[in-house]
Amino acid sequence: MAVGLTTALSQLSDAIAGQVAGAASMLVAIRIGPNRHISGILWQQDLVITSDQALPAQDSYTLVLPGGALTAARPTRRNAAGNLASLRLEATARSMQILHPAEPRVGALALALGADADAAPMARLTVIHKVSTVGTDRTLTLDMPASLVAEGGPVLDAAGGLLGMATIGASDEATVIPHASMIRMLDPAHGQIDGRRGWLGVALQPITVPEAMRGTVGQGSGRMVVSVAPSGPAELAGLRPGDILLSLDGHSISGAHALRAFLGPERVGRQVDVRLVRDGLVETRPLTIAPQPAD
């Protein structure tokens, strides 16, 4: 290998390691269950932001701060539409200065970070695969499998600027909520405050629609009902194990995160039409979405 190339690779390696070390103080591990956690970003000394769709509804959470110290935190704002949640810490932490990013460009390097269970950094080097703009909102797609995304973790550009927060999009893509969108969503004029997400009261598993029915159904996959909660919305609507759910109010629920995205706090109390397959026939049943139980 040429000396010049070896030197360039070594410099790139050192630069990446330096960015990771420098950003370690913004990483937080949020405990969401036994041996389960998600990543968060220490936005201010007493404020952490993370992915709303990955954060279960609880009155309080235990967080592991940079360096391993534990503290409690309570939810302050949840914006389901923008997939952003903020938590207020009981104890303050030493936060780092968050740098504004350069204008995101397709093909530019990006460093996707996450926190392990002890809040130590984990890193993946990728590139910006796509930049999408809808109205004033912008979303970045990364060139990496969604299965490798550390939900709620920061994504940096080559200069260490915060491109945004990593999450998994409705189409099962590794996406980034841009820094500017995060600032806007933290504005009190946006989002829901301490809102519980919607709940169907049903356990589901992915299933492939039988080939003979695909023409009638109009899609190749759905979610099969495994069980229903007693007196829950699904049971009250007449759903039963074995039903194959296709859509809610015309929104497909086939994607791994499509149902979660649909059941935001704004839909609690609303009646939706559940399209399903039962005994080989397509039916539509009304169902009223309830708030997610606190436990």
C-alpha positions in Angstrom: 0.0 0.0 0.0 1.3 3.5 -0.9 2.6 5.6 1.9 0.4 8.5 1.0 -2.8 6.3 1.1 -1.7 4.7 4.4 -1.2 8.2 5.9 -4.6 9.4 4.6 -6.4 6.4 6.0 -4.7 6.8 9.3 -5.7 10.4 9.5 -9.3 9.6 8.6 -9.3 6.9 11.3 -7.9 9.3 13.9 -10.4 12.0 12.9 -13.4 9.6 13.3 -12.2 8.3 16.7 -11.7 11.9 17.8 -15.2 12.9 16.7 -16.7 10.0 18.7 -14.6 10.8 21.8 -15.6 14.4 21.6 -19.3 13.6 21.2 -19.4 11.1 24.1 -20.6 13.7 26.6 -23.9 14.2 24.7 -24.8 10.5 24.9 -27.4 9.2 27.4 -28.8 5.7 27.9 -32.5 5.6 28.8 -33.6 2.5 30.5 -37.0 1.3 29.2 -37.2 -2.2 30.7 -35.1 -5.1 32.1 -31.9 -5.2 30.0 -33.4 -2.7 27.5 -32.4 0.8 26.8 -32.5 3.4 24.0 -30.2 6.3 23.3 -30.8 10.0 24.0 -29.1 13.3 23.4 -28.1 15.5 26.3 -29.5 18.7 24.8 -29.1 20.9 27.9 -27.8 20.4 31.4 -31.2 19.2 32.6 -32.9 18.2 29.3 -32.6 15.0 27.2 -34.2 14.4 23.9 -34.9 11.1 22.2 -37.2 9.2 19.8 -40.9 9.3 20.8 -41.8 6.1 19.0 -39.1 4.2 20.9 -40.0 5.6 24.3 -42.7 3.7 26.2 -45.2 5.7 28.2 -44.0 6.0 31.8 -44.3 8.6 34.5 -40.5 8.5 35.1 -37.3 7.0 33.7 -33.9 6.0 34.9 -31.1 7.5 32.8 -27.4 6.7 32.6 -25.5 9.9 32.1 -22.0 10.3 30.4 -19.5 8.7 32.8 -22.1 6.2 34.2 -23.9 8.2 36.8 -27.6 7.4 37.3 -30.4 9.9 37.5 -34.2 10.0 37.2 -36.1 12.0 34.6 -39.7 12.8 33.8 -41.3 13.4 30.4 -41.9 17.1 29.5 -43.0 17.2 25.9 -43.9 14.5 23.4 -44.4 15.3 19.7 -45.7 12.1 18.1 -46.0 13.5 14.6 -42.4 14.7 14.6 -41.2 11.7 16.6 -39.5 13.7 19.4 -39.7 13.3 23.1 -38.0 15.4 25.8 -37.2 14.3 29.4 -36.4 16.7 32.3 -33.5 15.4 34.6 -33.8 15.6 38.4 -30.1 16.3 38.5 -28.1 18.5 36.1 -25.4 17.1 34.0 -22.4 18.7 32.2 -23.6 19.2 28.7 -21.3 19.9 25.7 -21.8 22.7 23.2 -23.9 21.4 20.3 -22.5 22.6 16.9 -24.7 23.5 14.1 -24.2 21.3 11.0 -23.2 22.2 7.5 -25.9 22.0 4.8 -26.6 18.3 4.4 -25.6 16.9 1.0 -26.2 13.5 -0.6 -23.0 11.5 -0.4 -21.6 13.4 2.5 -20.1 11.3 5.4 -22.2 11.0 8.5 -21.4 9.5 11.9 -24.3 7.7 13.6 -23.8 7.4 17.4 -25.6 5.5 20.1 -25.2 4.8 23.8 -24.6 1.4 25.2 -26.2 0.3 28.5 -23.5 2.3 30.4 -23.8 5.4 28.2 -20.5 4.6 26.5 -20.4 5.6 22.8 -21.1 3.3 19.9 -20.5 4.5 16.3 -21.2 3.7 12.7 -19.8 5.5 9.7 -22.2 6.0 6.8 -23.2 8.5 4.2 -26.3 10.6 3.5 -28.3 8.5 1.0 -31.1 10.9 0.4 -32.4 14.4 1.4 -36.2 14.7 1.2 -38.2 17.9 1.7 -41.9 18.1 2.3 -43.1 21.7 2.8 -40.8 23.1 5.5 -39.9 19.7 6.8 -36.7 17.9 5.8 -35.7 14.3 6.4 -32.3 12.7 5.8 -32.0 9.0 4.9 -28.7 7.2 5.8 -27.1 4.4 3.8 -27.4 1.8 6.5 -29.9 -0.9 7.5 -32.7 0.2 9.8 -31.7 -2.7 12.1 -28.5 -1.0 13.0 -30.0 2.4 13.9 -29.6 3.4 17.6 -32.9 5.2 18.0 -32.6 8.6 19.7 -28.8 8.8 19.1 -27.1 11.8 17.5 -25.9 11.9 13.9 -22.9 14.1 13.2 -21.5 15.5 10.0 -17.8 15.4 9.1 -17.0 18.6 11.1 -18.8 17.4 14.2 -22.0 19.4 13.7 -25.2 17.8 14.8 -27.1 16.7 11.7 -29.9 15.5 13.9 -31.4 12.5 15.7 -31.4 8.9 14.3 -34.6 7.1 14.0 -36.4 4.5 11.9 -38.9 5.9 9.4 -42.3 4.5 8.5 -40.7 2.8 5.5 -38.2 1.0 7.7 -35.3 3.3 6.6 -32.5 4.7 8.7 -33.6 8.3 8.9 -32.4 11.5 10.6 -34.7 14.2 12.1 -32.6 17.3 11.2 -31.2 19.7 13.8 -33.5 22.5 12.7 -36.6 20.4 12.9 -35.6 19.3 16.4 -35.3 23.0 17.5 -38.7 23.8 16.0 -40.4 20.8 17.6 -39.1 21.7 21.0 -41.0 25.0 20.7 -44.0 24.9 23.1 -46.3 25.8 20.2 -45.7 22.4 18.6 -46.5 18.9 19.7 -48.5 17.3 22.5 -47.6 17.7 26.2 -47.3 14.6 28.3 -49.7 12.8 25.9 -50.2 9.1 26.1 -50.1 7.3 22.8 -53.0 5.4 21.3 -53.7 1.8 22.2 -55.6 -1.0 20.4 -55.4 -3.6 23.1 -54.2 -6.3 20.8 -51.0 -8.4 20.3 -50.0 -8.7 16.6 -47.4 -10.5 14.5 -46.5 -9.9 10.9 -48.0 -12.3 8.4 -48.0 -12.9 4.6 -51.4 -12.7 3.0 -52.2 -15.9 1.1 -51.4 -15.5 -2.6 -54.9 -16.5 -3.6 -56.3 -13.5 -1.7 -53.8 -10.8 -2.7 -55.9 -9.6 -5.6 -59.0 -9.1 -3.4 -57.0 -7.7 -0.4 -54.8 -5.5 -2.5 -51.6 -6.1 -0.4 -49.2 -8.9 0.3 -48.8 -8.6 4.1 -50.6 -7.6 7.3 -50.7 -8.2 11.0 -52.3 -11.3 12.5 -54.1 -10.9 15.9 -52.4 -13.2 18.4 -54.4 -12.1 21.5 -56.7 -9.3 22.7 -56.8 -7.5 26.0 -60.0 -8.1 28.0 -62.3 -5.1 27.6 -59.7 -3.4 25.4 -60.6 -1.5 22.2 -60.0 -4.5 20.0 -62.2 -6.8 22.0 -65.0 -4.1 22.2 -64.7 -3.8 18.4 -65.2 -7.6 18.0 -61.7 -8.5 16.9 -60.5 -12.0 17.8 -57.3 -14.1 17.4 -56.7 -15.2 13.9 -58.0 -12.0 12.3 -55.5 -10.4 9.8 -55.4 -6.6 10.1 -54.7 -4.8 6.9 -55.2 -1.1 7.6 -56.5 1.6 9.9 -58.5 4.3 8.2 -56.8 3.4 5.0 -53.3 3.5 6.5 -51.4 0.3 5.9 -49.9 -1.2 9.1 -47.6 -3.7 7.4 -44.4 -1.8 8.1 -42.6 -2.5 11.4 -43.1 1.1 12.6 -46.2 2.0 10.6 -48.6 1.1 13.5 -46.6 3.0 16.0 -46.5 6.1 13.8 -50.3 5.9 13.4 -51.1 5.6 17.1 -50.0 9.1 18.2 -51.6 10.9 21.1 -53.7 12.9 18.7 -55.7 9.8 17.8 -56.7 8.9 21.3 -60.5 8.8 21.5 -61.0 8.7 17.8 -63.0 6.1 15.9 -61.1 4.4 13.1 -62.2 1.8 10.5 -60.2 -1.4 10.8 -60.0 -3.3 7.6 -59.3 -7.0 8.2 -59.5 -10.5 6.8 -61.6 -13.1 8.7 -62.3 -16.6 7.5 -61.2 -15.6 4.0 -63.4 -12.6 3.8 -62.5 -8.9 4.0 -64.4 -6.9 6.6 -64.4 -3.4 8.0 -65.1 -2.8 11.7 -65.2 0.5 13.7 -62.8 0.7 16.7 -62.3 3.5 19.2 -58.6 4.1 20.1 -57.9 4.3 23.8 -55.0 5.8 25.7 -52.1 3.5 26.3 -52.3 2.0 29.9 -49.7 3.5 32.2 -48.4 0.1 33.1 
